[in-house]
Amino acid sequence: MVKRKLTLSIDEELLSEVKKLSTLEGISLSKIVEEYFESLVSERWIRDLCDDFDLGELEPTTELEITKNIPQGLDAAKVVRESREGRIRSISNTKE
C-alpha cells in the first residue's frame, strides 16, 4: 500500500490529549487517523451492503461484544479492504 503525507489542522487541546493517548497505547498518530478513515469507509461499505441485501440498519453493539465474537487471527482491516476492492471491481465491471 502506498502511503501519502497529509496535513491536518486540529484543535491544540484535542491534539495534546490524543498525543498522550497515543503514547500510552503505543500507536502513532498516523495509525490512529488511518484506522479512523478505514472505519468511516467500512461503515459506509456496511450500510451499502445492508441496502443491497435489504437488511435495514444493523443494531449497534458494544466493544466488548465485538471483541468477544471476533475469531482469533482475523485481520479485519484486510477482510474489509479485500471486500471493498471486490465491490469496486464489481461496480467498475458493470459500468463497462
DSSP file (Angstrom, degrees, kcal/mol; ACC not computed):
  #  RESIDUE AA STRUCTURE BP1 BP2  ACC     N-H-->O    O-->H-N    N-H-->O    O-->H-N    TCO  KAPPA ALPHA  PHI   PSI    X-CA   Y-CA   Z-CA
    1    1 A M              0   0    0      0, 0.0     2,-0.4     0, 0.0     0, 0.0   0.000 360.0 360.0 360.0 131.0    0.0    0.0    0.0
    2    2 A V        -     0   0    0      1,-0.0     2,-0.3     2,-0.0     0, 0.0  -0.653 360.0-147.8 -82.0 134.4    1.4    3.4   -1.0
    3    3 A K        -     0   0    0     -2,-0.4     2,-0.4     0, 0.0    -1,-0.0  -0.797  10.1-163.6-104.2 146.8    1.3    6.0    1.8
    4    4 A R        -     0   0    0     -2,-0.3     2,-0.2     2,-0.0    -2,-0.0  -0.962  22.8-114.4-127.0 146.8    0.8    9.7    1.3
    5    5 A K        -     0   0    0     -2,-0.4     2,-0.4     2,-0.0     0, 0.0  -0.502  31.4-164.7 -76.4 149.8    1.5   12.6    3.6
    6    6 A L        -     0   0    0     -2,-0.2     2,-0.5     2,-0.0    -2,-0.0  -1.000  12.1-146.4-139.8 133.8   -1.4   14.6    4.9
    7    7 A T        -     0   0    0     -2,-0.4     2,-0.3     2,-0.0    -2,-0.0  -0.895  23.6-177.6-102.9 127.4   -1.6   18.0    6.5
    8    8 A L        -     0   0    0     -2,-0.5     2,-0.5     2,-0.0    -2,-0.0  -0.907  23.5-144.4-123.7 150.4   -4.3   18.4    9.1
    9    9 A S        +     0   0    0     -2,-0.3     2,-0.4     2,-0.0    -2,-0.0  -0.974  31.2 172.0-112.5 119.4   -5.4   21.3   11.3
   10   10 A I        -     0   0    0     -2,-0.5     5,-0.0     2,-0.0    -2,-0.0  -0.969  42.2 -91.4-132.7 142.5   -6.6   20.1   14.7
   11   11 A D     >  -     0   0    0     -2,-0.4     4,-2.7     1,-0.1     5,-0.2  -0.242  37.5-130.4 -49.5 132.7   -7.6   21.9   17.9
   12   12 A E  H  > S+     0   0    0      1,-0.2     4,-2.2     2,-0.2    -1,-0.1   0.880 104.4  47.9 -60.0 -43.4   -4.5   22.2   20.0
   13   13 A E  H  > S+     0   0    0      2,-0.2     4,-2.1     1,-0.2    -1,-0.2   0.905 112.8  48.8 -66.5 -40.8   -6.0   20.9   23.2
   14   14 A L  H  > S+     0   0    0      2,-0.2     4,-2.6     1,-0.2    -2,-0.2   0.932 110.8  50.4 -63.1 -45.2   -7.5   17.9   21.4
   15   15 A L  H  X S+     0   0    0     -4,-2.7     4,-2.6     1,-0.2    -2,-0.2   0.901 108.3  53.0 -59.6 -42.5   -4.2   17.1   19.7
   16   16 A S  H  X S+     0   0    0     -4,-2.2     4,-1.8     1,-0.2    -1,-0.2   0.920 111.3  46.0 -59.6 -44.7   -2.4   17.3   23.1
   17   17 A E  H  X S+     0   0    0     -4,-2.1     4,-2.4     1,-0.2    -2,-0.2   0.907 112.6  49.7 -65.5 -42.3   -4.9   14.8   24.5
   18   18 A V  H  X S+     0   0    0     -4,-2.6     4,-3.0     1,-0.2    -2,-0.2   0.883 108.0  54.0 -66.2 -37.7   -4.6   12.4   21.5
   19   19 A K  H  X S+     0   0    0     -4,-2.6     4,-2.1     2,-0.2    -1,-0.2   0.907 108.7  49.5 -61.8 -40.9   -0.8   12.5   21.7
   20   20 A K  H  X S+     0   0    0     -4,-1.8     4,-2.3     2,-0.2    -2,-0.2   0.939 113.3  46.2 -61.7 -46.6   -1.0   11.5   25.3
   21   21 A L  H  X S+     0   0    0     -4,-2.4     4,-2.6     1,-0.2     5,-0.2   0.909 110.7  52.1 -62.7 -42.3   -3.3    8.6   24.5
   22   22 A S  H  X>S+     0   0    0     -4,-3.0     5,-2.3     1,-0.2     4,-1.2   0.880 109.8  49.7 -64.1 -36.4   -1.3    7.5   21.5
   23   23 A T  H  <5S+     0   0    0     -4,-2.1    -1,-0.2     2,-0.2    -2,-0.2   0.927 112.0  47.7 -66.0 -44.6    1.8    7.4   23.7
   24   24 A L  H  <5S+     0   0    0     -4,-2.3    -2,-0.2     1,-0.2    -1,-0.2   0.882 117.3  42.5 -62.5 -38.5    0.0    5.3   26.3
   25   25 A E  H  <5S-     0   0    0     -4,-2.6    -1,-0.2    -5,-0.2    -2,-0.2   0.622 106.9-126.9 -83.9 -14.0   -1.3    3.0   23.7
   26   26 A G  T  <5 +     0   0    0     -4,-1.2     2,-0.4     1,-0.3    -3,-0.2   0.879  66.9 126.0  69.6  38.0    2.0    2.8   21.8
   27   27 A I      < -     0   0    0     -5,-2.3    -1,-0.3    -6,-0.1    -2,-0.2  -0.975  59.4-116.4-130.8 142.7    0.4    3.8   18.5
   28   28 A S     >  -     0   0    0     -2,-0.4     4,-2.0     1,-0.1     5,-0.1  -0.338  20.9-120.6 -76.1 157.3    1.3    6.6   16.1
   29   29 A L  H  > S+     0   0    0      1,-0.2     4,-2.5     2,-0.2     5,-0.2   0.887 115.6  56.7 -61.1 -38.8   -1.0    9.5   15.3
   30   30 A S  H  > S+     0   0    0      1,-0.2     4,-2.7     2,-0.2    -1,-0.2   0.914 106.5  48.6 -59.2 -42.9   -0.8    8.4   11.7
   31   31 A K  H  > S+     0   0    0      2,-0.2     4,-2.7     1,-0.2    -1,-0.2   0.885 109.7  52.6 -66.3 -38.2   -2.1    5.0   12.5
   32   32 A I  H  X S+     0   0    0     -4,-2.0     4,-2.1     2,-0.2    -2,-0.2   0.941 112.9  43.9 -61.0 -47.4   -4.9    6.5   14.6
   33   33 A V  H  X S+     0   0    0     -4,-2.5     4,-2.6     2,-0.2    -2,-0.2   0.920 114.0  50.6 -64.6 -43.9   -6.0    8.7   11.7
   34   34 A E  H  X S+     0   0    0     -4,-2.7     4,-2.5    -5,-0.2    -2,-0.2   0.918 110.8  48.5 -61.3 -44.2   -5.6    5.8    9.2
   35   35 A E  H  X S+     0   0    0     -4,-2.7     4,-2.1     2,-0.2    -1,-0.2   0.884 111.3  50.6 -64.5 -37.7   -7.7    3.5   11.4
   36   36 A Y  H  X S+     0   0    0     -4,-2.1     4,-2.1     2,-0.2    -2,-0.2   0.932 110.2  49.1 -65.0 -44.6  -10.4    6.1   11.8
   37   37 A F  H  X S+     0   0    0     -4,-2.6     4,-2.3     1,-0.2    -2,-0.2   0.913 110.6  51.3 -60.3 -42.3  -10.5    6.7    8.0
   38   38 A E  H  X S+     0   0    0     -4,-2.5     4,-2.8     1,-0.2    -1,-0.2   0.888 107.8  52.6 -61.5 -38.6  -10.8    2.9    7.5
   39   39 A S  H  X S+     0   0    0     -4,-2.1     4,-2.6     2,-0.2    -1,-0.2   0.891 108.3  50.8 -66.3 -37.5  -13.7    2.8   10.0
   40   40 A L  H  X S+     0   0    0     -4,-2.1     4,-2.0     2,-0.2    -2,-0.2   0.935 113.8  44.0 -62.5 -45.7  -15.5    5.6    8.0
   41   41 A V  H  X S+     0   0    0     -4,-2.3     4,-2.5     1,-0.2    -2,-0.2   0.906 114.4  50.1 -66.2 -41.3  -15.1    3.7    4.8
   42   42 A S  H  X S+     0   0    0     -4,-2.8     4,-2.8     2,-0.2    -2,-0.2   0.907 108.0  53.3 -63.6 -41.9  -16.1    0.4    6.4
   43   43 A E  H  X S+     0   0    0     -4,-2.6     4,-2.4     1,-0.2    -1,-0.2   0.922 111.6  45.5 -58.1 -45.4  -19.2    2.0    7.9
   44   44 A R  H  X S+     0   0    0     -4,-2.0     4,-2.5     2,-0.2    -1,-0.2   0.905 111.9  51.8 -64.5 -42.0  -20.2    3.2    4.5
   45   45 A W  H  X S+     0   0    0     -4,-2.5     4,-2.4     1,-0.2    -2,-0.2   0.898 110.5  48.8 -61.8 -42.2  -19.5   -0.2    3.0
   46   46 A I  H  X S+     0   0    0     -4,-2.8     4,-2.8     2,-0.2    -2,-0.2   0.915 110.6  50.2 -65.8 -43.3  -21.6   -2.0    5.6
   47   47 A R  H  X S+     0   0    0     -4,-2.4     4,-2.3     2,-0.2    -2,-0.2   0.929 112.5  47.4 -59.7 -44.6  -24.5    0.5    5.1
   48   48 A D  H  X S+     0   0    0     -4,-2.5     4,-2.8     2,-0.2    -2,-0.2   0.904 111.9  50.3 -63.2 -41.3  -24.3   -0.2    1.3
   49   49 A L  H  X S+     0   0    0     -4,-2.4     4,-2.0     2,-0.2    -2,-0.2   0.914 109.8  50.2 -63.3 -43.5  -24.1   -3.9    1.9
   50   50 A C  H  <>S+     0   0    0     -4,-2.8     5,-3.0     1,-0.2     6,-0.5   0.896 111.9  48.5 -61.2 -40.3  -27.2   -3.8    4.2
   51   51 A D  H ><5S+     0   0    0     -4,-2.3     3,-1.2     3,-0.2    -2,-0.2   0.925 108.8  53.2 -64.3 -44.1  -29.0   -1.8    1.5
   52   52 A D  H 3<5S+     0   0    0     -4,-2.8    -2,-0.2     1,-0.3    -1,-0.2   0.873 117.9  36.4 -58.9 -38.4  -28.0   -4.3   -1.2
   53   53 A F  T 3<5S-     0   0    0     -4,-2.0    -1,-0.3    -5,-0.1    -2,-0.2   0.275 109.5-121.3 -99.9  10.0  -29.4   -7.2    0.8
   54   54 A D  T < 5 +     0   0    0     -3,-1.2    -3,-0.2    -4,-0.2    -4,-0.1   0.906  64.3 143.2  52.0  48.6  -32.4   -5.2    2.2
   55   55 A L      < -     0   0    0     -5,-3.0    -4,-0.2     1,-0.3    -1,-0.1   0.497  47.0-142.9 -94.1  -6.1  -31.2   -5.8    5.8
   56   56 A G        -     0   0    0     -6,-0.5     2,-0.4    -9,-0.1    -1,-0.3  -0.459  54.3 -25.4  72.5-153.1  -32.2   -2.4    7.2
   57   57 A E        -     0   0    0     -2,-0.1     2,-0.2    -3,-0.1   -10,-0.0  -0.772  66.7-121.7 -97.8 140.9  -29.9   -1.0    9.8
   58   58 A L        -     0   0    0     -2,-0.4    -2,-0.0     1,-0.1    -1,-0.0  -0.518  29.9-110.5 -76.0 145.4  -27.7   -3.2   11.9
   59   59 A E        -     0   0    0     -2,-0.2    -1,-0.1     1,-0.1     2,-0.1  -0.589  35.2-116.5 -74.1 133.0  -28.1   -2.9   15.6
   60   60 A P        -     0   0    0      0, 0.0     2,-0.3     0, 0.0    -1,-0.1  -0.387  32.0-160.7 -67.4 149.5  -25.1   -1.3   17.3
   61   61 A T        -     0   0    0     -2,-0.1     2,-0.1     1,-0.0     0, 0.0  -0.833  21.0-101.1-124.5 165.3  -23.1   -3.5   19.7
   62   62 A T     >  -     0   0    0     -2,-0.3     4,-2.0     1,-0.1     5,-0.1  -0.452  32.6-111.8 -81.9 160.9  -20.7   -2.7   22.5
   63   63 A E  H  > S+     0   0    0      1,-0.2     4,-2.8     2,-0.2     5,-0.3   0.869 118.8  57.2 -58.8 -36.5  -16.9   -3.0   22.0
   64   64 A L  H  > S+     0   0    0      1,-0.2     4,-2.0     2,-0.2    -1,-0.2   0.914 106.1  48.3 -62.4 -43.5  -17.0   -5.9   24.4
   65   65 A E  H  > S+     0   0    0      2,-0.2     4,-1.3     1,-0.2    -1,-0.2   0.895 113.1  49.1 -63.5 -39.4  -19.5   -7.8   22.3
   66   66 A I  H >X S+     0   0    0     -4,-2.0     4,-0.8     1,-0.2     3,-0.5   0.962 113.6  43.3 -65.6 -52.1  -17.4   -7.2   19.2
   67   67 A T  H 3< S+     0   0    0     -4,-2.8     3,-0.4     1,-0.2    -1,-0.2   0.833 111.7  55.3 -66.2 -30.9  -14.1   -8.3   20.6
   68   68 A K  H 3< S+     0   0    0     -4,-2.0    -1,-0.2    -5,-0.3    -2,-0.2   0.820 112.4  42.8 -68.5 -31.2  -15.6  -11.3   22.3
   69   69 A N  H << S+     0   0    0     -4,-1.3    -1,-0.2    -3,-0.5    -2,-0.2   0.480  85.5 108.0 -98.0  -3.9  -17.1  -12.6   18.9
   70   70 A I  S  < S-     0   0    0     -4,-0.8     3,-0.1    -3,-0.4     2,-0.0  -0.609  74.1-119.4 -77.4 127.4  -14.1  -11.9   16.6
   71   71 A P    >   -     0   0    0      0, 0.0     3,-1.5     0, 0.0    -2,-0.1  -0.380  36.6-100.0 -62.4 143.0  -12.4  -15.1   15.6
   72   72 A Q  T 3  S+     0   0    0      1,-0.2     3,-0.1    -2,-0.0     0, 0.0  -0.373 105.9  22.1 -64.7 140.8   -8.8  -15.3   16.6
   73   73 A G  T 3  S+     0   0    0      1,-0.3     2,-0.5    -3,-0.1    -1,-0.2   0.471  85.1 143.1  83.0   2.3   -6.3  -14.5   13.9
   74   74 A L    <   -     0   0    0     -3,-1.5     2,-1.1     1,-0.1    -1,-0.3  -0.640  42.2-152.9 -79.8 125.9   -8.8  -12.5   11.9
   75   75 A D     >  -     0   0    0     -2,-0.5     4,-2.3     1,-0.2     3,-0.4  -0.772  15.1-176.5 -96.8  89.0   -7.2   -9.4   10.2
   76   76 A A  H  > S+     0   0    0     -2,-1.1     4,-2.8     1,-0.3     5,-0.3   0.871  79.0  54.9 -58.1 -41.4  -10.4   -7.3   10.0
   77   77 A A  H  > S+     0   0    0      1,-0.2     4,-2.6     2,-0.2    -1,-0.3   0.906 109.9  47.6 -60.2 -40.4   -8.7   -4.5    8.1
   78   78 A K  H  > S+     0   0    0     -3,-0.4     4,-2.8     2,-0.2     5,-0.2   0.920 111.8  49.6 -66.3 -43.9   -7.6   -6.9    5.4
   79   79 A V  H  X S+     0   0    0     -4,-2.3     4,-2.4     2,-0.2    -2,-0.2   0.929 114.1  45.1 -61.2 -45.9  -11.0   -8.5    5.1
   80   80 A V  H  X S+     0   0    0     -4,-2.8     4,-2.9     2,-0.2     5,-0.2   0.923 113.3  50.4 -64.3 -44.1  -12.7   -5.1    4.8
   81   81 A R  H  X S+     0   0    0     -4,-2.6     4,-2.7    -5,-0.3    -2,-0.2   0.931 112.3  46.7 -60.4 -46.1  -10.1   -3.9    2.3
   82   82 A E  H  X S+     0   0    0     -4,-2.8     4,-2.3     2,-0.2    -1,-0.2   0.899 113.9  48.2 -64.3 -40.7  -10.5   -7.1    0.1
   83   83 A S  H  X S+     0   0    0     -4,-2.4     4,-2.3    -5,-0.2    -1,-0.2   0.918 112.4  48.7 -64.1 -43.2  -14.3   -6.8    0.2
   84   84 A R  H  X S+     0   0    0     -4,-2.9     4,-2.5     2,-0.2    -2,-0.2   0.917 111.5  49.4 -63.2 -43.6  -14.2   -3.1   -0.7
   85   85 A E  H  X S+     0   0    0     -4,-2.7     4,-2.5     1,-0.2    -1,-0.2   0.893 110.8  50.5 -64.0 -39.1  -11.8   -3.8   -3.5
   86   86 A G  H  X S+     0   0    0     -4,-2.3     4,-2.4     2,-0.2    -1,-0.2   0.897 110.6  49.3 -63.4 -40.5  -14.0   -6.6   -4.8
   87   87 A R  H  X S+     0   0    0     -4,-2.3     4,-2.6     2,-0.2    -2,-0.2   0.907 110.8  49.7 -64.9 -42.0  -17.0   -4.3   -4.6
   88   88 A I  H  X S+     0   0    0     -4,-2.5     4,-2.7     2,-0.2    -2,-0.2   0.917 111.6  48.4 -63.8 -43.1  -15.1   -1.6   -6.5
   89   89 A R  H  X S+     0   0    0     -4,-2.5     4,-2.4     2,-0.2    -2,-0.2   0.915 111.5  50.9 -62.4 -41.4  -14.1   -4.1   -9.2
   90   90 A S  H  X S+     0   0    0     -4,-2.4     4,-1.5     1,-0.2    -2,-0.2   0.919 112.2  45.6 -62.4 -44.3  -17.7   -5.3   -9.5
   91   91 A I  H  X S+     0   0    0     -4,-2.6     4,-1.1     1,-0.2    -1,-0.2   0.905 112.2  51.9 -65.0 -41.6  -19.0   -1.7   -9.9
   92   92 A S  H  X S+     0   0    0     -4,-2.7     4,-0.7     1,-0.2     3,-0.3   0.887 108.2  52.0 -62.5 -39.2  -16.3   -1.0  -12.4
   93   93 A N  H  < S+     0   0    0     -4,-2.4     3,-0.4     1,-0.2    -1,-0.2   0.828 106.4  52.9 -68.6 -31.9  -17.2   -4.1  -14.5
   94   94 A T  H  < S+     0   0    0     -4,-1.5    -1,-0.2     1,-0.2    -2,-0.2   0.748 104.9  56.3 -75.6 -22.2  -20.9   -3.1  -14.6
   95   95 A K  H  <        0   0    0     -4,-1.1    -1,-0.2    -3,-0.3    -2,-0.2   0.688 360.0 360.0 -80.7 -18.6  -20.0    0.3  -16.0
   96   96 A E     <        0   0    0     -4,-0.7    -1,-0.2    -3,-0.4    -2,-0.1   0.487 360.0 360.0 -79.0 360.0  -18.1   -1.0  -18.9
